[in-house]
């Protein structure tokens, strides 16, 4: 239940810090949502929404995915993944048709692989061991297994990308500050994050599928623009997006499990019982089809994706910003 009183549990504001406006005054925050294992707070000064450090002390991403997930990814179809990422490059090409690209949080590497195929000079880092090993050994990509804050700054990049990364990082302002130093003059940064001011987030409120302890930051168009501007970026475009893969894994799969089990679980309760390997394996069932079917699926996927993006319908947003100072 939402509350505007910080007296409920003042300790949750220990070391509280707004990465957008820099507010550190505990009295200038309010509890927006109270969940079972964490609370979501809002900055009174700039309206940025996030989970405070008090709840995040034991969250780590070093073992974010295990070997079972790697096996499931390996059993998937790279054609589908590459075609999906080409949509992202369609947007990037409008601002940087070529050049060096740094992917922060490379994941399983399929975005970098697609960029390599399209002629970009790619490099990435990934802190989780299994995705790193798959990117390095299976896909043969130039990826390092290091923390971003420990990465050397002896090279700059025309393009920096973060796909579903910034929402996981407690010090988002420090990340963007370092990105500014790594970005070339007139370079661009491309960020995809869950969108707290999207239709779906506003409708679902504290039951929003994107809201969980592993997602610390909940940006809207105003707050992401303010954060980037503070560090020398001018936003070129913000597009709402709806990831069909995530819809299949985080909405369709738990719905089927609820129906099969005939329980009164909520969507979030059903989601909490599904591990990453199971999600990936379920998605694989859509990709292990004859090539003609896959091409038809991807054509339909692209039509839906582009239509929803054009209509600004989605629960995530892609932000493209240019370095101006």
C-alpha positions in Angstrom: 0.0 0.0 0.0 1.5 3.4 -1.0 2.5 5.7 1.8 3.8 9.3 1.9 5.2 9.0 5.4 8.9 8.3 5.9 8.3 7.6 9.6 7.1 4.1 8.9 10.7 2.9 8.7 13.3 5.6 8.6 16.1 3.1 8.3 15.2 2.4 4.7 16.6 5.9 3.9 20.0 5.0 5.1 22.6 6.3 2.5 19.7 7.2 0.2 20.8 9.1 -2.9 18.9 10.2 -6.0 21.1 9.5 -9.0 19.1 12.0 -11.1 19.2 15.3 -9.1 21.7 14.3 -6.4 19.2 14.7 -3.5 20.5 13.0 -0.3 18.1 14.5 2.3 16.0 11.7 3.8 13.1 14.0 4.4 12.9 14.7 0.6 11.9 11.2 -0.3 8.6 9.3 0.2 7.7 5.6 0.1 5.7 5.1 -3.1 5.1 1.3 -2.9 5.7 -1.2 -0.1 6.4 -4.8 -1.3 6.9 -7.9 0.7 10.7 -7.8 0.5 11.4 -4.2 -0.5 10.0 -0.7 -0.8 10.1 1.7 -3.8 10.7 5.3 -3.0 10.3 8.6 -5.0 12.4 11.7 -4.8 10.3 14.7 -3.9 12.7 17.0 -5.8 12.7 15.4 -9.3 10.2 12.5 -9.1 12.8 9.8 -9.8 11.6 6.4 -8.5 14.0 3.7 -7.2 14.7 1.1 -4.6 17.0 2.5 -1.9 20.4 0.9 -1.0 18.9 -0.5 2.3 17.3 -3.3 0.4 20.0 -3.9 -2.2 23.0 -4.9 0.0 22.8 -8.6 -0.9 22.0 -8.3 -4.6 24.8 -9.5 -6.9 24.9 -10.1 -10.6 28.2 -12.1 -10.8 26.3 -15.4 -10.8 23.2 -14.0 -12.4 22.8 -17.0 -14.9 23.9 -20.6 -14.3 25.1 -23.4 -16.6 21.5 -24.6 -17.1 20.7 -21.3 -18.7 23.7 -21.5 -20.9 22.6 -24.9 -22.1 19.2 -23.5 -22.9 20.7 -20.5 -24.8 23.0 -22.8 -26.7 20.0 -24.9 -27.7 18.2 -21.8 -29.1 18.2 -20.4 -32.6 20.6 -17.6 -33.3 18.8 -16.6 -36.5 15.8 -15.4 -34.4 18.1 -13.5 -32.0 20.1 -11.8 -34.8 16.9 -10.8 -36.7 15.5 -9.3 -33.4 18.7 -7.3 -32.9 18.7 -5.9 -36.4 15.7 -3.8 -35.4 17.9 -2.1 -32.8 20.6 -1.4 -35.4 18.0 0.1 -37.7 17.6 2.8 -35.1 21.3 3.1 -34.4 22.1 3.5 -38.1 20.1 6.7 -38.3 22.6 8.3 -36.0 25.8 6.3 -36.5 25.8 4.1 -39.7 29.3 2.8 -38.8 32.0 3.1 -36.2 33.2 1.6 -32.9 30.6 0.2 -30.5 30.9 -0.6 -26.8 28.2 -2.8 -25.3 28.0 -2.4 -21.6 26.5 -5.6 -20.1 26.9 -7.7 -23.3 24.8 -10.6 -21.9 24.9 -13.6 -24.2 26.5 -11.5 -27.0 23.9 -11.7 -29.8 23.6 -7.9 -30.1 27.4 -7.6 -30.5 27.4 -10.5 -33.0 24.8 -8.8 -35.1 26.8 -5.5 -35.0 29.9 -7.4 -36.1 27.9 -8.9 -39.0 26.8 -5.4 -40.0 30.3 -4.0 -40.1 30.6 -2.3 -36.7 33.8 -2.6 -34.7 32.4 -4.1 -31.5 33.7 -4.6 -27.9 31.8 -5.4 -24.7 32.1 -6.3 -21.1 29.9 -8.7 -19.0 30.2 -9.3 -15.3 28.1 -12.5 -15.1 30.3 -15.5 -15.7 28.1 -17.8 -17.8 27.0 -15.1 -20.4 30.6 -14.0 -20.6 31.9 -17.5 -21.3 29.2 -18.1 -24.0 30.0 -14.8 -25.7 33.7 -15.4 -25.6 34.0 -19.1 -26.4 30.8 -19.9 -28.4 30.4 -16.7 -30.3 34.2 -15.7 -30.4 33.4 -12.1 -29.5 35.8 -9.5 -28.0 34.3 -9.5 -24.5 36.0 -9.0 -21.2 34.8 -10.3 -17.8 35.3 -7.1 -15.7 33.3 -4.6 -13.6 32.6 -1.5 -15.6 34.1 0.8 -12.9 37.4 -1.1 -13.2 37.5 -0.8 -17.0 40.4 1.2 -18.4 39.6 4.5 -20.1 42.4 4.4 -22.8 40.0 4.2 -25.7 36.8 6.0 -26.8 33.8 4.7 -28.7 31.5 6.2 -31.2 28.5 4.3 -29.8 27.8 3.0 -26.3 24.9 0.7 -25.7 23.1 -0.6 -22.6 20.2 -3.0 -23.2 18.3 -3.6 -20.0 21.3 -2.8 -17.8 21.0 0.7 -16.2 17.9 -0.4 -14.2 20.1 -2.9 -12.4 22.9 -0.5 -11.3 22.7 1.4 -8.0 25.1 4.2 -9.1 23.4 5.0 -12.4 24.9 8.6 -12.3 28.4 7.2 -11.9 27.8 4.9 -14.9 26.7 7.7 -17.2 29.5 9.9 -15.9 32.1 7.3 -17.0 30.2 6.7 -20.3 30.8 10.4 -21.1 34.5 9.9 -20.8 34.4 6.8 -23.0 32.2 8.3 -25.6 33.9 9.9 -28.6 33.2 13.5 -29.5 29.7 13.7 -31.0 29.3 10.1 -30.0 25.9 8.6 -29.0 24.7 6.5 -26.1 21.7 4.1 -26.6 19.9 2.9 -23.5 16.9 0.6 -23.1 15.2 0.6 -19.6 11.8 -0.2 -18.2 9.6 2.9 -18.4 7.8 3.9 -15.2 5.6 6.4 -17.0 4.4 3.9 -19.6 0.8 3.0 -19.9 1.4 -0.5 -18.5 3.4 0.7 -15.5 0.8 3.3 -14.6 -2.0 0.8 -14.9 -0.3 -2.0 -13.0 1.4 0.2 -10.4 3.0 -2.0 -7.7 2.0 -5.1 -9.6 4.0 -4.1 -12.7 5.9 -7.0 -14.0 9.1 -4.9 -14.3 9.1 -4.1 -10.6 11.4 -6.3 -8.6 14.4 -6.2 -6.3 16.9 -6.8 -9.2 15.6 -3.6 -10.8 16.7 -0.7 -8.7 16.0 2.3 -11.1 12.6 3.1 -12.6 13.2 5.9 -15.2 10.6 7.9 -17.0 11.1 10.1 -20.0 11.7 13.2 -17.8 14.1 11.6 -15.4 16.3 9.8 -18.0 16.5 13.1 -20.0 17.5 15.0 -16.8 20.2 12.4 -15.9 21.7 12.4 -19.4 21.7 16.2 -19.6 23.5 16.5 -16.3 26.4 14.5 -17.9 26.6 16.3 -21.2 24.1 14.5 -23.4 21.3 15.8 -25.5 18.4 13.3 -26.1 17.8 12.8 -29.8 14.8 10.5 -29.4 12.9 8.3 -26.9 10.8 5.4 -28.2 8.5 3.2 -26.2 9.1 -0.5 -27.0 7.5 -3.8 -26.3 9.8 -6.8 -26.2 7.8 -9.8 -27.5 10.5 -12.2 -26.2 10.0 -10.9 -22.7 6.2 -11.0 -23.1 6.5 -14.7 -24.0 8.8 -15.5 -21.1 7.4 -13.3 -18.3 3.6 -13.1 -19.2 2.6 -16.0 -21.4 4.6 -18.7 -19.6 3.5 -17.8 -16.0 -0.1 -17.4 -17.3 0.1 -21.0 -18.6 1.5 -22.3 -15.4 -1.2 -20.6 -13.4 -3.9 -22.1 -15.6 -2.3 -25.5 -15.6 -2.0 -25.5 -11.8 -5.5 -24.0 -11.4 -4.2 -21.8 -8.5 -5.1 -18.2 -7.5 -1.5 -17.0 -7.7 -0.9 -13.5 -8.9 1.2 -13.0 -12.0 4.2 -11.9 -9.9 3.9 -15.0 -7.6 3.8 -17.3 -10.7 6.8 -15.5 -12.2 8.8 -15.9 -9.0 8.6 -19.7 -9.3 10.1 -19.8 -12.8 13.9 -19.9 -13.2 15.8 -18.4 -16.1 16.6 -21.8 -17.7 12.9 -22.7 -17.8 12.1 -19.3 -19.4 14.8 -19.7 -22.1 13.7 -23.3 -22.8 10.1 -22.2 -23.3 11.2 -19.4 -25.7 13.2 -22.0 -27.6 10.0 -23.9 -28.5 9.0 -20.9 -30.6 12.4 -20.8 -32.4 12.9 -24.5 -33.2 10.8 -24.5 -36.3 11.5 -24.9 -40.0 13.2 -21.8 -41.5 10.2 -20.8 -43.6 8.2 -20.6 -40.4 10.9 -18.7 -38.6 11.0 -16.1 -41.4 7.3 -15.8 -41.3 7.4 -15.4 -37.5 10.0 -12.7 -37.7 8.1 -10.8 -40.3 5.0 -10.8 -38.1 7.2 -9.9 -35.1 8.8 -7.0 -36.9 5.4 -5.6 -38.0 4.1 -5.8 -34.5 7.2 -4.3 -33.0 7.4 -1.4 -35.4 3.7 -0.6 -35.1 3.8 -0.5 -31.3 6.9 1.6 -31.3 5.4 4.0 -33.8 2.4 4.3 -31.5 4.6 4.6 -28.4 3.0 1.6 -26.9 5.3 -0.5 -24.6 6.6 -0.9 -21.1 10.2 -0.1 -21.9 11.9 2.8 -23.7 14.9 3.1 -26.0 16.7 6.4 -25.5 19.2 7.7 -28.0 21.3 10.7 -26.8 24.3 12.5 -28.3 27.3 13.8 -26.4 27.4 17.5 -26.7 29.9 18.5 -24.0 
